[in-house]
Amino acid sequence: MADLVRLVGTWVVMAGVLAFWKVMIYRGGSLSEPTEVPFDELEKRYPNGGVGVAGPGMLAEIRSLPMLHKVIVRIMVANIFVAMVLASFTVPYILTRWGYGYVLK
Amino acid sequence: MTTHIERTEAIDASEPSPGGYYDRFGPLQKQADKWLTVGIILTGTFFVGPIGILCLARSAMIMRKAQRLGQQIRPWSITIIGTIVLIDASINFLGWGVDLSPIHDTQLGLTFDSGWGAMFDGAYYVDFNGHTSIGGSSAITEKAFQLIPVLIVMPMRIVAAVAFLQMRRVGYDYLIITSWMYVAMWVGYTASIALEFDHRLGNTLYGVTGWWAYNLPFILLWLVLPYLMTIEKRQFVSNGKPTVLPPPQEGPSR
C-alpha cells in the first residue's frame, strides 16, 4: 500500500510539474507573440519604432509604463544599487576586517 | 480599427544601416554607452567596484543631458534591465571564474574567496584549495556548478545583454534564453548549498540569513523574464534601422 501511495503520489506531482510547464510555454509564449492591437495605439506607444523619445526623463518614463513593467523596472533599479554596493564594498569590507592574505585558515 | 502584424513584417524591412545600431539614437547615446560599459566591467570585478559606480553615474548624466538636448535615446527601462543583467553576469562570471581558475591560488584570490566564504559560504574557507582535484572551493557540487555559469551561462548572458542594450533582436532573444538558463542554474545551486548545509552555511558568520540577504538581489533577476516576454519585441531590430510598422490595413476590422 505504501508503495502504491508513493508511486501514484510521485506521478501526480510529476504530472503537475508537466502541466505547469505546459501552461508556462503555451500562455507565456503567446504573450511574446505580436497581438492584435489598434495601429494608432501602437504608434502612440512606440513612436519612432520604439526608440525612446526625448524629454520625459527616467522617472517619468518609468511612471508611464504598464503596471507589471513599472514594478519590475523599479525592483531592478533597486537591484542595481544593491548590486553596486555589494560589488563595491565586499572587498574593502574583507580587507578592513581580516586584512590582505589567507584569512581564517 | 485593428490590424494584425506578423513578426516578419516588422523586422528586416529595410537595408542594413552603415552606421550600425547607433543610427537609431542621438550622438550622445554612444558616448554614454562607453561609460556604461566601463562602469559595468569595473563594478563586475568586485576589486575596483567604487570606480565603476562613478562611471555608471557619468553614463546616466550623459543620457540625461542627451534627453534635455532633445536627442533620441534608448528607453530608460531597456537601459536599466540591460545594465542590471550585465552587472550581475559580470559579477558572477568573474567571481566564480576566480575560484574555478588558478587565480584561487593567488593572494588576491585567497583574500577574496576566503573572506567571502567566511561571511557567506563555508566551503570557500574551510579546507579551501585542499579538497577537490582542481582546488578552490571545497564543495564538490560547487565546482561542478561553476562550470555552467563560467563557461556557458554568464558569457552568453554578457554578450546577449550587450546586444540587448543595442536593441538588436538577437540580444532580446538570447536574453530570454539565458534567463531561463539562469533560473535553472539558481535552482540547482541553491539546492546544492542547502544539501551541504553544515559544511557551507553552518560554517559562516552570517548563516542562512546572510546568504539570502547577499544573493537575493541576484536571484531576483528572474523577474527580467516576465518583463521580456511582455514588452513590444518589434522594438528590437536586426539591421540597425528603426522598426518599420506597416500602415493600417484597409477593409473590415479583424
Interface residues (C-beta under 8 A of the other chain):
Chain A: G28 L31 S32 E33 P34 E36 V37 P38 F39 D40 L42 E43 R45 Y46 N48 G49 G50 V51 G52 V53 A54 G55 P56 G57 M58 E61 I62 L65 P66 L68 H69 I72 V73 I75 M76 V77 N79 I80 V82 A83 M84 L86 A87 S88 F89 T90 V91 P92 Y93 I94 L95 R97 W98 Y100 G101 Y102 V103 L104 K105
Chain B: M1 T2 T3 H4 I5 E6 R7 A10 R24 F25 G26 T43 G44 T45 F46 F47 G49 P50 G52 I53 L56 A60 R64 A66 Q67 R68 L69 G70 Q71 Q72 I73 R74 P75 W76 S77 I78 I80 I81 T83 I84 I87 D88 I91 Q107 L110 T111 F112 S114 G115 W116 A118 M119 Y125 F128 M167 I176 Y214 P217 F218 L220 L221 L223 V224 P226 Y227 L228 M229 T230 I231 E232 K233 R234 Q235 F236 V237 K241 P242 T243 V244 L245 P247 P248 R254
